[in-house]
Amino acid sequence: MLYIVLIGADYIVGFQAKKIKAEYTREAEVIRKKYESLLLKEHHSFSLRHQELQRNIAKVDCNRQLVEALKVREDCGLQPGKTSPLPL
């Protein structure tokens, strides 16, 4: 009779262990999804910021080229509004 009680106790302990393991797995999945979502949002924000910076860099480069063209035009002695012999 004592042997049967021990087997029953092992069964209860094993059942509780499986229950705890299942609960742990569920909670871990919830946490994983939460942080995956946060990571995706941050990646999206980073991508938008990167695109914005790339556009600003392109504008700065365009303005630098314009300044250089105007300097060349000024060095040639042309006044603003007059036609330039050099293509801009």
PEURWO-V862720 format. One record per residue. N is the residue number from 0. RES is the residue in one letter. SS is DSSP state (2 for helix, 1 for strand, 0 for the rest). OMEGA is omega as a letter, one per 20 degrees, with the letter a starting at -180 (none if undefined). NEAR is the number of other C-alpha atoms within 10 Angstrom. Layout:
N/RES/SS/OMEGA/NEAR + N/RES/SS/OMEGA/NEAR
This chain:
0/M/0/r/5 + 1/L/2/r/7 + 2/Y/2/r/8 + 3/I/2/r/9 + 4/V/2/r/10 + 5/L/2/r/11 + 6/I/2/r/11 + 7/G/2/r/12 + 8/A/2/r/12 + 9/D/2/r/12 + 10/Y/2/a/12 + 11/I/2/r/12 + 12/V/2/r/12 + 13/G/2/r/12 + 14/F/2/r/12 + 15/Q/2/r/12 + 16/A/2/r/12 + 17/K/2/r/12 + 18/K/2/r/12 + 19/I/2/r/12 + 20/K/2/r/12 + 21/A/2/r/12 + 22/E/2/r/12 + 23/Y/2/a/12 + 24/T/2/r/12 + 25/R/2/a/12 + 26/E/2/r/12 + 27/A/2/r/12 + 28/E/2/r/11 + 29/V/2/r/12 + 30/I/2/r/12 + 31/R/2/r/12 + 32/K/2/a/12 + 33/K/2/a/11 + 34/Y/2/r/11 + 35/E/2/r/12 + 36/S/2/r/12 + 37/L/2/r/12 + 38/L/2/r/12 + 39/L/2/r/11 + 40/K/2/r/12 + 41/E/2/r/12 + 42/H/2/r/12 + 43/H/2/r/12 + 44/S/2/r/12 + 45/F/2/a/12 + 46/S/2/r/12 + 47/L/2/r/12 + 48/R/2/r/12 + 49/H/2/r/12 + 50/Q/2/r/12 + 51/E/2/r/12 + 52/L/2/r/12 + 53/Q/2/r/12 + 54/R/2/r/12 + 55/N/2/r/12 + 56/I/2/r/12 + 57/A/2/r/12 + 58/K/2/r/12 + 59/V/2/r/12 + 60/D/2/r/12 + 61/C/2/r/12 + 62/N/2/r/12 + 63/R/2/r/12 + 64/Q/2/r/13 + 65/L/2/r/13 + 66/V/2/r/12 + 67/E/2/r/13 + 68/A/2/r/15 + 69/L/2/r/15 + 70/K/2/r/12 + 71/V/2/r/14 + 72/R/2/r/19 + 73/E/2/r/13 + 74/D/2/r/9 + 75/C/0/r/12 + 76/G/0/r/10 + 77/L/0/r/14 + 78/Q/0/r/10 + 79/P/0/r/10 + 80/G/0/r/6 + 81/K/0/a/7 + 82/T/0/a/10 + 83/S/0/r/14 + 84/P/0/a/9 + 85/L/0/r/9 + 86/P/0/r/7 + 87/L/0/none/11
